[in-house]
Amino acid sequence: MLSFDFPRMAGVIFAMSENGLPIAVDAMGGDHAPDEVVAGAIDTGHRVILVGDENRITPLLSGPGVKDRIEVVHTTTVVSGDDPPFQAFRSKKDSSMMTSIRLVKEGRASGVMSPGNTGAFMAGATMILGRFPEVSRPAAAIPIPTPDGQMLLLDAGASTDCTTSDLLNFAVMGSTYVKVIWGVGNPRIGLLSIGEEESKGTKQAREAHKFLKTSGLNFIGNVEGSDLGSSGTDVIVTDGFTGNVALKAVEGISSLIMNVVRDELGLTRGLQRMASAILYPVFKRIKGRLDWQEYGGGALLGVRGNVVIAHGKSNRRAISSAIKLAASLSSTHYLEALEKGLREFHKVTKEADKVKKEPEPAQPE
């Protein structure tokens, strides 16, 4: 597996896209809007369109050259965390979230990022930007750190009720994303289940396992929750309900580890304190690898646009990382690669099904 630090790589790609279109940002989304969202946008150094209440955003725009690269699009309507997804899309079309998405549709922005209501953001992106023809449900693709770099988990919460066809699409899209964005030549795909045996898991998972075995993808079989964060898989596929629970569990354990380390360091005395001071740079690097805020968010795969979902509790560092991810996606051809990959996969699948259904020619007596 090709090993590199994803946030650092995203920054490299971001630097190459400096002259591109800006990233549209829902400045009123998330638990800490707009202060942390604006601060994160400033930290990126990138061109950004902040969408939201200009009376609250503009006073926060300070620093050399900030107002030259950050534009504000005014709207006072906000999608709350309690708004039902499709109701938010229909009744709050002029909200900061929906307006941000439309800026991509209108060609004024190359990508969009929101830390707001995930369901509403997904519904808006799907309805405004549209899906690829083969995709019935999009997937949130989230990187998870591993000893060698990272793996991609999808779906991480965009689509809770998934069919076998959805899981197959997730495998195709995840594999393509990892190839284009991370440079992994032949991504290894695992299907998240409750055991390695083919007979384990839900009905949809068992059916997906059967089809993935003959899909032509580099499918390595079922993987378990204990494989999250290991180096044996590049892409892990599951439904959005299971994926979100798994993701939150990983985040929780990572936070626990870092809190325990911090507390123990605070209790050290004498020579232990000296050793802790010497090892501080090591602990800082460990925190950087485990902290979800270094990754910021994940791409919404299956829609016709560069869409990044950020965590609702994102602080300025997480917001900055998510905007950089949106910029990095905008500098690649991954959308074209996704569309081509899905089209070719379904073409091969249809041809194989046609061959299976054709009657065998009669044998001469």
Secondary structure, 3 states (H helix, E strand, C coil): CCCCCHHHHHHHHHHHCCCCCCEEEECCCCCCCCHHHHHHHHHHCCCEEEEECHHHHHHHCCCCCHHHHEEEEECCCCCCCCCCHHHHHHHCCCCHHHHHHHHHHCCCCCEEEECCCHHHHHHHHHHHHCECCCCCCCEEEEEEEECCEEEEEECCCCCCCCCHHHHHHHHHHHHHHHHHHHCCCCCCEEEECCCCCCCCCCHHHHHHHHHHHCCCCCEEEEECHHHCCCCCCCEEECCHHHHHHHHHHHHHHHHHHHHHHHHHHHCCCCHHHHHHHHHHHHHHHHHHHHCHHHCCEEEEECECCCEEEECCCCCHHHHHHHHHHHHHHHCCCHHHHHHHHHHHHHHHHHHHHHHHHCCCCCCCC
